Amino acid sequence: MSDDPRFETLALRSGIHRSQFNEHSEALYLTSSFVFDSAAQAADRFAEKEAGFIYTRFTNPTVTAFQERLAALEGAEACLATASGMSAILACAMSLLKSGDHVVASHSIFGSTVQLFGGILKRFGVETTFVSPTDVTAWRRAVTPQTRLFFLETPSNPLTEISDVAALAETAHRAGALLAVDNCFCTPALQRPLTFGADIVIHSATKYLDGQGRVLGGAVLGSGDFVMGSVYPFLRTAGPTLSAFNAWVILKGLETLKIRMDAHSASALALARWLEGERCVERVYYPGLPSHPQHALAMRQQGNGGGIVSFDVRGGREAAWRIVDATRMLSITANLGDAKSTITHPASTTHGRISPEARAAAGIGEGLLRIGVGLEAIDDIKADLARGMQAAR
């Protein structure tokens, strides 16, 4: 490769370590363990005196290839892959936090993430304060002497609110805390949080990194000291491991990431503009629209608007469900980041397990719908939604 390869080249060429067979496509190593040349070598590997593969729970060549490629795309020193996006968040939290510590988190995050910070971790003595993702002052006021972590999604799920990563990184560091950014919606093709001062990047590789809704996966990225010094010991012991097969699938997905994200973004913008003209739509949430409250920040921080469009419809849940049920092409599923367009009602699915108060604080109403805009022809996506709009009217 050249001395300074571009994103598209890194997505195809980084992380490749060919075997003795000199294969062109990356090899898939489906093995639970690896054989040593001698008892002494086995001892050295386990004692980390010699580099090499030991056991696929924490070392595997295919998983390593995925980790190296994603690290190159994010501009990170190190990456560790996990079994899912939620296990990546858990690995980050368990590696950094202890009883008595405090987290400041956006209240506009995935419902399971709210449950993790506000419920499960609370049982182990970790307190979390939830604040607006767009109000830097609120984050500053929420800090306590025990604050160790700031956690956010930008754009947020599902309202696509944009957080000022640079400002929040400065606030976190002044408090002696680390800033973790879930980059699921943008991926490094559109946004690299580390360049704005974030310390940790989280991915649900299940979404756009795979890109075709095939497998589960996650990743934690950051400095070598944090990832290998803190997260790796947890991963090695607790085992929220990404399988070699899933790593290989996502690795191949990364090859087309830039092309796909550009296409998702173009169609999402066209759909958002169309939705703004629909009579039954009260409000459209999409960072690429000038009407979005953080549009200017999004255009500075992101390369494009991304593939997620959310909107409020008049008539609440009844009207929203009529739209969902009238569609014939869109997939009714809570997943996103797929080549196929998806539609979901967040209040009863992705955020259905959190309290009504938490949903209200996050702005998730009964009339809200979220579209993961896929790669179908945009006119076909509009036509399918138009059928739903007619049903709602």
Phi and psi in degrees as a GROMACS rama.xvg file:
@    title "Ramachandran Plot"
@    xaxis  label "Phi"
@    yaxis  label "Psi"
@TYPE xy
-70.6682  169.706  SER-2
-66.3914  -27.6746  ASP-3
-135.18  71.3231  ASP-4
-67.2607  148.002  PRO-5
-77.7669  169.268  ARG-6
-55.3307  -48.1839  PHE-7
-60.6569  -35.8428  GLU-8
-70.9796  -42.4034  THR-9
-61.3369  -36.0481  LEU-10
-66.1352  -20.0956  ALA-11
-104.997  -30.6622  LEU-12
-114.966  -15.2612  ARG-13
-80.8895  155.689  SER-14
76.0668  12.9131  GLY-15
-92.5487  123.532  ILE-16
-130.859  97.3943  HIS-17
-72.9031  146.106  ARG-18
-80.6416  -173.023  SER-19
-65.2891  -14.0423  GLN-20
-88.3326  -9.15684  PHE-21
59.9968  42.9621  ASN-22
-65.6107  151.477  GLU-23
-85.0105  -50.7513  HIS-24
-77.6  146.532  SER-25
-58.2535  139.887  GLU-26
-75.396  151.258  ALA-27
-109.813  113.233  LEU-28
-101.144  92.5623  TYR-29
-92.2028  84.9726  LEU-30
-147.545  144.775  THR-31
-84.3541  -27.0935  SER-32
-143.964  173.84  SER-33
-130.412  145.034  PHE-34
-90.782  140.813  VAL-35
-102.094  154.75  PHE-36
-74.1019  -25.447  ASP-37
-160.7  167.849  SER-38
-62.8402  -36.0742  ALA-39
-65.7168  -41.0976  ALA-40
-65.3409  -40.9365  GLN-41
-57.847  -44.7787  ALA-42
-62.9933  -42.1731  ALA-43
-66.0638  -37.5816  ASP-44
-65.3546  -46.9823  ARG-45
-65.3781  -31.3794  PHE-46
-85.0162  0.498093  ALA-47
60.8752  30.5744  GLU-48
-86.9925  -20.646  LYS-49
-131.199  132.721  GLU-50
-73.2932  146.802  ALA-51
155.028  171.437  GLY-52
-88.2645  144.697  PHE-53
-125.091  -59.5433  ILE-54
-153.824  134.709  TYR-55
-67.3548  -11.3384  THR-56
-60.2992  -28.0549  ARG-57
-141.291  -4.15534  PHE-58
-146.498  123.915  THR-59
-156.089  135.686  ASN-60
-60.8519  -37.8136  PRO-61
-69.4118  -41.8376  THR-62
-64.6237  -39.9145  VAL-63
-60.8525  -40.4987  THR-64
-60.5881  -44.0617  ALA-65
-62.5129  -44.304  PHE-66
-61.1978  -44.473  GLN-67
-66.2356  -38.708  GLU-68
-68.6866  -45.0547  ARG-69
-65.4741  -37.6009  LEU-70
-61.523  -40.6676  ALA-71
-63.4372  -40.1807  ALA-72
-70.6442  -35.5063  LEU-73
-84.7168  -10.774  GLU-74
71.2521  32.7061  GLY-75
-100.835  152.613  ALA-76
-69.9883  -35.0874  GLU-77
-150.607  157.319  ALA-78
-145.265  139.888  CYS-79
-126.123  131.292  LEU-80
-89.7181  149.101  ALA-81
-132.981  174.95  THR-82
-70.8429  -23.5422  ALA-83
-161.454  172.318  SER-84
-64.7453  -40.5683  GLY-85
-65.7489  -36.09  MET-86
-69.7509  -26.2333  SER-87
-67.2093  -42.6051  ALA-88
-65.401  -42.8983  ILE-89
-61.3457  -44.0853  LEU-90
-61.1634  -40.4172  ALA-91
-62.3983  -47.4686  CYS-92
-65.6127  -45.2167  ALA-93
-69.3026  -24.3437  MET-94
-81.0164  -21.8877  SER-95
-110.859  -32.1483  LEU-96
-107.21  154.879  LEU-97
-140.444  170.045  LYS-98
-55.4807  133.435  SER-99
98.3976  -14.7113  GLY-100
-78.7468  164.872  ASP-101
-131.298  141.695  HIS-102
-120.899  139.538  VAL-103
-108.55  123.635  VAL-104
-131.641  150.818  ALA-105
-63.8757  140.082  SER-106
-80.6034  -4.54615  HIS-107
-106.207  69.1145  SER-108
-130.779  168.924  ILE-109
-53.4975  141.64  PHE-110
-55.8155  -40.1251  GLY-111
-67.4336  -31.0199  SER-112
-68.1626  -38.1086  THR-113
-60.5811  -44.8004  VAL-114
-62.6637  -38.6289  GLN-115
-64.9575  -51.7597  LEU-116
-74.189  -42.4907  PHE-117
-84.7329  -15.482  GLY-118
-120.651  -67.7049  GLY-119
-64.4905  -51.7589  ILE-120
-66.6026  -29.1657  LEU-121
-62.6017  -34.1792  LYS-122
-64.0141  -20.5214  ARG-123
-103.309  15.8466  PHE-124
88.9506  12.0346  GLY-125
-100.228  119.553  VAL-126
-96.1259  144.618  GLU-127
-129.25  134.054  THR-128
-108.56  124.866  THR-129
-97.6823  131.592  PHE-130
-135.222  171.55  VAL-131
-64.9653  135.651  SER-132
-69.985  -15.8627  PRO-133
-108.008  -2.15646  THR-134
-107.882  94.3584  ASP-135
-60.8134  -35.2685  VAL-136
-60.8772  -38.4482  THR-137
-63.4613  -37.8411  ALA-138
-64.8794  -42.8757  TRP-139
-63.1237  -41.4495  ARG-140
-69.9873  -26.5816  ARG-141
-78.7393  -12.7299  ALA-142
-65.3531  138.559  VAL-143
-124.712  170.203  THR-144
-60.491  -17.3971  PRO-145
-96.8108  3.1747  GLN-146
-69.3502  125.625  THR-147
-118.782  -19.8438  ARG-148
-146.457  136.207  LEU-149
-104.289  134.471  PHE-150
-133.284  132.335  PHE-151
-152.534  164.102  LEU-152
-115.256  136.782  GLU-153
-146.507  119.712  THR-154
-61.9355  154.725  PRO-155
-81.4532  161.695  SER-156
-107.591  117.233  ASN-157
-110.185  3.2838  PRO-158
-88.3013  2.3707  LEU-159
54.3891  35.1763  THR-160
-69.3315  145.151  GLU-161
-109.195  123.579  ILE-162
-94.2195  145.987  SER-163
-82.6726  97.0985  ASP-164
-62.7227  -43.6671  VAL-165
-62.1285  -44.601  ALA-166
-66.2239  -40.4846  ALA-167
-72.3993  -31.5618  LEU-168
-64.2823  -43.1775  ALA-169
-62.4873  -42.4978  GLU-170
-64.4161  -43.3812  THR-171
-62.8946  -46.5137  ALA-172
-66.7911  -34.2117  HIS-173
-64.4964  -29.4443  ARG-174
-89.1869  -0.909694  ALA-175
79.0335  21.0336  GLY-176
-110.727  167.528  ALA-177
-104.504  149.487  LEU-178
-106.523  122.099  LEU-179
-109.502  131.463  ALA-180
-120.481  123.234  VAL-181
-79.2984  114.172  ASP-182
-104.102  26.8531  ASN-183
-60.384  -45.8725  CYS-184
-69.8157  -33.8069  PHE-185
-96.5981  -38.8425  CYS-186
64.8952  166.08  THR-187
-66.1721  -11.3469  PRO-188
-66.2023  -27.1129  ALA-189
-116.475  -19.5996  LEU-190
-158.32  136.71  GLN-191
-126.123  93.9363  ARG-192
-58.386  -29.6074  PRO-193
-62.7325  -29.9222  LEU-194
-71.3548  -16.7751  THR-195
-100.424  6.09188  PHE-196
108.975  -4.15984  GLY-197
-62.2794  151.63  ALA-198
-97.4124  -31.6163  ASP-199
-134.211  138.971  ILE-200
-119.795  133.377  VAL-201
-112.214  142.182  ILE-202
-132.209  138.635  HIS-203
-94.0816  98.6864  SER-204
-68.6128  -12.0631  ALA-205
-56.8344  -29.5875  THR-206
-87.0689  -114.934  LYS-207
-69.8145  -26.6854  TYR-208
-63.2494  -43.0686  LEU-209
-71.818  -58.5155  ASP-210
89.6905  -6.61643  GLY-211
-132.892  17.4485  GLN-212
64.0776  36.1894  GLY-213
-99.8879  -42.5522  ARG-214
-138.422  165.757  VAL-215
-96.5383  149.308  LEU-216
-175.186  160.964  GLY-217
-150.491  173.597  GLY-218
-159.563  148.067  ALA-219
-120.512  128.451  VAL-220
-128.427  151.24  LEU-221
169.239  -150.809  GLY-222
-70.2931  156.363  SER-223
-61.2582  -37.6141  GLY-224
-61.7384  -45.501  ASP-225
-73.333  -49.5412  PHE-226
-66.8784  -49.1459  VAL-227
-86.2233  -28.034  MET-228
-84.3025  -28.9846  GLY-229
-115.871  -48.321  SER-230
-75.1565  -40.7922  VAL-231
-58.7645  -45.6105  TYR-232
-59.4402  -36.6559  PRO-233
-66.8472  -46.4173  PHE-234
-61.2673  -43.2904  LEU-235
-62.4279  -38.1604  ARG-236
-85.6045  -47.2128  THR-237
-84.2916  -29.9828  ALA-238
77.1888  35.4256  GLY-239
-78.9961  69.7394  PRO-240
-89.9615  139.2  THR-241
-79.3678  129.529  LEU-242
-70.5227  153.842  SER-243
-62.1594  -38.7932  ALA-244
-63.5144  -47.4691  PHE-245
-62.2322  -39.3104  ASN-246
-60.1563  -40.7983  ALA-247
-66.2801  -42.3342  TRP-248
-61.5932  -46.5289  VAL-249
-69.6418  -35.705  ILE-250
-56.8478  -43.4848  LEU-251
-69.882  -32.0113  LYS-252
-62.6917  -35.233  GLY-253
-61.6202  -24.9146  LEU-254
-61.6367  -30.7536  GLU-255
-110.728  14.408  THR-256
-58.8274  -48.3956  LEU-257
-62.9498  -44.6871  LYS-258
-61.4615  -44.9541  ILE-259
-66.0142  -44.3922  ARG-260
-64.7801  -35.9252  MET-261
-64.8007  -41.0568  ASP-262
-70.0049  -43.333  ALA-263
-57.2289  -44.2642  HIS-264
-64.8868  -42.5716  SER-265
-63.3883  -43.9544  ALA-266
-70.1373  -37.3339  SER-267
-63.3673  -40.6496  ALA-268
-64.1882  -43.5571  LEU-269
-62.5034  -41.1304  ALA-270
-66.9001  -42.111  LEU-271
-61.3652  -42.192  ALA-272
-62.4645  -40.7806  ARG-273
-65.4955  -42.7063  TRP-274
-63.1238  -32.7277  LEU-275
-62.0363  -21.6493  GLU-276
-95.0007  -0.516172  GLY-277
-83.7453  132.727  GLU-278
-65.2604  -33.5457  ARG-279
-84.4877  -0.916745  CYS-280
-96.3362  123.849  VAL-281
-83.3185  -39.7722  GLU-282
-157.204  143.131  ARG-283
-114.49  136.441  VAL-284
-113.396  107.021  TYR-285
-156.101  123.132  TYR-286
-60.4984  -23.6895  PRO-287
-78.504  -8.80583  GLY-288
-85.6072  136.853  LEU-289
-58.3131  -23.1776  PRO-290
-75.797  -12.6316  SER-291
-68.633  133.857  HIS-292
-58.6484  -30.3947  PRO-293
-111.693  31.1218  GLN-294
-56.6616  -47.7962  HIS-295
-62.3493  -42.8341  ALA-296
-63.1639  -42.8676  LEU-297
-59.5523  -41.0441  ALA-298
-72.573  -22.4109  MET-299
-81.2932  -34.8982  ARG-300
-94.6126  -26.7453  GLN-301
-115.989  154.165  GLN-302
-80.074  -18.2887  GLY-303
-164.98  179.282  ASN-304
-81.4545  -15.6383  GLY-305
87.992  -178.379  GLY-306
-107.124  9.6299  GLY-307
-107.525  127.063  ILE-308
-124.784  127.169  VAL-309
-119.861  155.034  SER-310
-157.234  148.597  PHE-311
-94.4415  134.939  ASP-312
-112.603  149.462  VAL-313
-70.6475  139.015  ARG-314
105.733  1.86044  GLY-315
64.1314  -149.863  GLY-316
-60.635  -39.7229  ARG-317
-59.4042  -47.0589  GLU-318
-68.6068  -40.3432  ALA-319
-61.809  -44.3594  ALA-320
-66.8416  -33.5049  TRP-321
-61.6936  -41.4687  ARG-322
-62.7715  -48.5123  ILE-323
-57.2122  -48.8027  VAL-324
-71.3371  -21.6963  ASP-325
-84.192  -15.7955  ALA-326
-69.4026  151.277  THR-327
-120.917  -21.9723  ARG-328
-105.13  -45.3648  MET-329
-58.3907  138.759  LEU-330
-83.8816  125.399  SER-331
-83.2306  93.712  ILE-332
-155.294  152.104  THR-333
-83.3789  -7.27483  ALA-334
-74.3462  164.694  ASN-335
-148.295  175.878  LEU-336
78.8653  15.9111  GLY-337
-93.6644  157.441  ASP-338
-65.3379  -26.3933  ALA-339
-92.4886  136.746  LYS-340
-67.3497  141.31  SER-341
-126.208  153.956  THR-342
-135.835  138.492  ILE-343
-148.525  157.205  THR-344
-106.012  96.6186  HIS-345
-55.5157  -39.3107  PRO-346
-61.6602  -25.3464  ALA-347
-110.971  2.13084  SER-348
-129.049  -89.8039  THR-349
-61.0872  -30.3446  THR-350
-117.968  19.5368  HIS-351
-73.0908  -21.682  GLY-352
-89.7729  -11.8278  ARG-353
-86.3581  163.606  ILE-354
-68.6198  154.996  SER-355
-56.6011  -33.9983  PRO-356
-65.7123  -41.1305  GLU-357
-67.1505  -38.4094  ALA-358
-64.2079  -42.6323  ARG-359
-63.1769  -41.5966  ALA-360
-62.4936  -32.7482  ALA-361
-86.464  -2.31389  ALA-362
77.7562  20.6658  GLY-363
-95.0166  100.394  ILE-364
-93.3377  173.925  GLY-365
-72.0994  -19.0196  GLU-366
-95.3921  9.26092  GLY-367
-85.7144  133.434  LEU-368
-124.019  147.023  LEU-369
-121.913  129.577  ARG-370
-111.157  124.807  ILE-371
-91.4397  100.603  GLY-372
-73.376  121.72  VAL-373
-92.293  -153.333  GLY-374
-108.599  12.4025  LEU-375
-68.865  168.755  GLU-376
-60.6083  132.881  ALA-377
-61.4657  -33.061  ILE-378
-66.0781  -32.1282  ASP-379
-72.4829  -36.4905  ASP-380
-64.5602  -45.5569  ILE-381
-60.7037  -43.7604  LYS-382
-62.785  -39.3886  ALA-383
-67.0881  -42.251  ASP-384
-69.4249  -33.33  LEU-385
-61.4538  -36.028  ALA-386
-60.0909  -42.0069  ARG-387
-66.8114  -40.5746  GLY-388
-62.1689  -39.1547  MET-389
-63.7871  -39.3053  GLN-390
-66.0668  -36.8658  ALA-391
-68.4808  -34.5112  ALA-392
